[in-house]
Amino acid sequence: MRVLLVEDEIRLAENVAHALRDGPGFAVDHAEDGQTGLDLAENLCYDLIILDLMLPKLDGLTVLRRLRERRDSTAVLILTARSERSSIIQLLNSGADDYLSKPFDLGEVIARAKALIRRGKGMASPALRLGDLELHTGDQSVFRAGTPIVLSPMEYRILEYLMHRPRAIVSKRELLEHMYDFNWVHHSNVIEAHVSNLRRKLGEGTNPPTIENLRNRGYRLVMEYTTPKEAGDESA
């Protein structure tokens, strides 16, 4: 997943970005002021925006309101030093999806970020299932018909993104934009290799294949999607 972090405190921004990259493996773009953050949000596609309130050039609340005025529905997690009830109500009424009061625990940032992204994709559970394929976002484990599959970090990220888009055609450019940060163009020749390895590990000989390669269009998971309850709740 790709995250935009708008935070002017450099040390804090570095710590948050490091936690998001090393934990769930998100691609993170960083803006040091509100205007730059707004420009990035308007021109690039993000799965989540983490937005500080006290920013130079354009404050966080103004950035949030302008995004919502332009019908940008990207989930926004606010970082704020304010704890007054009236301030929190104002944030939520202006379109914020969640907030964290400073100081905060980096583990909580990761947990809230993952939860907001899941909700944005219409999947409330941390376990994603597609046919006999199962992915747990908490510990980043993957199973096929109950058998664990060991994936590289990039293979896992590609699979998680595809499972958030069941049956949709995902172009190589879209994968690149969500797997990498500003420098994604330098990695444009590696997606095919990662997808090829991923297909092999998931069982390339299956009919139909787990990951369908549509020439000049992109990739698509072709297995039937089932909810966690349908797949695992025997009492239902």
C-alpha positions in Angstrom: 0.0 0.0 0.0 1.1 3.6 -0.6 0.9 6.2 2.1 1.4 10.0 2.1 2.8 11.4 5.3 2.4 15.1 5.8 4.5 16.1 8.8 6.9 19.0 9.3 8.8 17.5 12.4 11.6 15.8 10.5 12.6 13.4 13.3 9.0 12.3 13.9 8.4 11.9 10.2 11.5 9.8 9.8 10.4 7.5 12.7 6.8 7.1 11.4 8.0 6.5 7.8 10.5 3.9 9.0 7.9 2.1 11.0 5.5 2.0 8.1 8.1 0.8 5.6 9.7 -1.8 7.9 6.5 -3.1 9.5 3.7 -3.6 7.0 6.0 -2.7 4.1 4.2 0.3 2.9 5.6 2.7 0.3 5.7 6.1 2.0 6.0 9.6 0.4 6.8 12.5 2.8 5.8 16.1 2.5 7.1 18.7 5.0 4.3 21.3 4.5 0.6 21.4 3.8 0.8 22.8 0.3 3.2 20.2 -0.9 1.1 17.5 0.8 -2.1 18.8 -1.0 -0.3 18.9 -4.3 0.9 15.3 -3.9 -2.6 14.1 -2.8 -4.2 15.7 -5.8 -1.7 14.3 -8.4 -0.9 10.8 -7.1 -3.0 7.9 -5.8 -2.7 6.9 -2.1 -4.3 4.3 0.0 -3.9 6.5 3.2 -2.9 10.0 4.1 -1.4 10.6 7.5 -1.8 14.3 8.2 -0.4 16.6 10.9 -2.4 19.6 11.9 0.2 22.2 12.6 2.0 22.6 9.2 3.7 25.5 7.4 2.2 27.1 4.3 -1.1 25.3 4.7 -2.5 23.9 8.0 -3.7 20.3 8.2 -7.4 21.2 8.7 -7.4 23.3 5.5 -5.7 20.5 3.6 -8.3 18.0 4.8 -11.2 20.3 3.9 -9.9 21.0 0.4 -9.5 17.2 -0.2 -13.1 16.5 0.8 -14.4 19.5 -1.2 -12.8 17.9 -4.2 -14.5 14.6 -3.4 -11.2 12.9 -2.5 -12.3 9.9 -0.4 -8.8 8.7 0.6 -8.7 7.7 4.2 -7.1 10.4 6.4 -5.5 9.7 9.8 -4.8 13.0 11.7 -1.9 13.5 14.0 -2.7 16.2 16.5 -1.4 17.7 19.8 -4.9 18.8 20.6 -7.1 16.7 22.9 -10.0 19.0 23.4 -13.3 17.4 22.6 -14.4 20.3 20.4 -11.2 20.0 18.3 -11.7 16.3 17.7 -15.4 16.8 16.8 -14.3 19.5 14.3 -11.8 17.1 12.7 -14.2 14.3 12.3 -16.9 16.6 11.0 -14.4 18.0 8.4 -13.8 14.5 7.0 -11.1 12.9 9.1 -11.4 9.1 9.4 -9.4 8.7 12.6 -6.9 10.6 14.8 -4.0 10.0 17.1 -3.0 12.4 19.8 0.7 13.2 20.3 2.7 11.6 21.7 1.7 8.3 20.3 3.0 4.8 20.0 4.4 3.8 16.5 2.7 0.4 16.9 -0.6 2.1 17.2 0.1 4.2 14.1 0.7 1.0 12.1 -2.4 -0.7 13.5 -4.7 2.2 12.7 -3.1 2.7 9.3 -3.8 -1.0 8.4 -7.3 -0.8 9.7 -8.2 2.3 7.7 -6.7 0.8 4.5 -8.7 -2.4 5.0 -11.9 -0.4 5.5 -11.2 1.7 2.5 -11.0 -1.5 0.5 -14.2 -2.8 2.0 -12.5 -5.5 4.1 -12.9 -5.1 7.8 -11.1 -8.3 8.8 -7.3 -8.6 8.9 -7.7 -12.0 7.2 -8.2 -11.9 3.4 -9.5 -15.0 1.7 -10.0 -15.8 -2.0 -11.0 -19.4 -2.7 -8.4 -21.6 -0.9 -5.9 -18.7 -0.7 -5.7 -17.0 2.7 -3.6 -14.0 3.7 -3.2 -12.6 7.3 -2.2 -9.0 7.3 -1.3 -9.1 11.0 1.7 -11.4 10.7 1.9 -11.3 6.9 1.4 -15.1 6.6 0.0 -16.7 3.5 -1.7 -20.1 3.1 -2.9 -22.1 0.1 -5.4 -24.9 0.9 -4.0 -24.7 4.5 -0.4 -25.0 3.5 1.9 -22.1 4.4 3.6 -20.3 1.5 6.8 -18.4 2.1 6.9 -15.1 0.1 9.5 -12.4 -0.2 8.4 -9.0 1.2 7.7 -7.6 -2.3 5.8 -10.8 -3.4 3.7 -10.5 -0.3 2.9 -6.8 -0.9 1.9 -7.5 -4.5 -0.4 -10.4 -3.4 -2.0 -8.3 -0.6 -2.7 -5.5 -3.1 -4.3 -7.9 -5.6 -6.4 -9.5 -2.8 -7.7 -6.1 -1.9 -8.8 -5.8 -5.5 -10.5 -9.2 -6.1 -11.3 -9.9 -9.8 -10.2 -6.4 -10.8 -7.5 -5.9 -13.5 -4.5 -4.2 -12.0 -2.0 -2.6 -14.4 1.7 -2.8 -13.9 1.8 1.0 -13.5 -0.7 0.8 -10.7 1.3 -1.8 -8.9 4.5 0.2 -9.3 2.8 3.3 -7.9 1.5 1.5 -4.8 4.7 -0.6 -4.2 7.3 2.1 -4.4 7.7 5.8 -3.5 8.8 8.7 -5.8 11.5 6.6 -7.4 9.2 3.9 -8.7 10.3 4.5 -12.3 13.7 3.0 -11.4 12.0 -0.3 -10.5 9.8 -0.6 -13.6 11.5 -3.8 -14.9 11.0 -5.9 -11.7 7.3 -6.3 -11.4 7.1 -9.0 -14.0 9.8 -11.0 -12.2 8.1 -10.7 -8.8 4.7 -11.7 -10.3 6.3 -14.7 -12.0 7.8 -15.9 -8.8 4.5 -15.3 -7.0 2.6 -17.3 -9.5 5.1 -20.2 -9.2 4.8 -20.2 -5.4 1.0 -20.1 -5.5 0.8 -23.0 -8.0 1.3 -21.9 -11.6 -0.2 -25.1 -12.9 -3.7 -24.5 -11.5 -6.6 -24.2 -13.9 -7.5 -21.3 -14.0 -4.2 -19.8 -12.8 -4.3 -18.0 -9.5 -2.9 -14.8 -11.1 -4.0 -14.2 -14.6 -1.6 -12.2 -16.9 -3.7 -10.1 -19.3 -1.4 -9.0 -22.1 -0.9 -5.2 -22.2 -3.5 -4.8 -19.5 -2.2 -6.1 -16.2 -2.9 -8.8 -13.7 -6.0 -10.2 -12.0 -6.7 -12.7 -9.2 -9.3 -15.0 -10.7 -10.4 -17.1 -7.7 -13.8 -16.7 -6.1 -13.7 -14.3 -3.2 -15.2 -15.5 0.1 -15.6 -13.6 3.4 -13.8 -14.8 6.5 -17.1 -16.0 8.0 -18.0 -18.1 4.9 -14.5 -19.6 4.8 -13.9 -20.3 8.4 -17.0 -20.2 10.6 -18.3 -23.8 10.7 -21.1 -22.9 13.1 -22.6 -20.4 10.6 
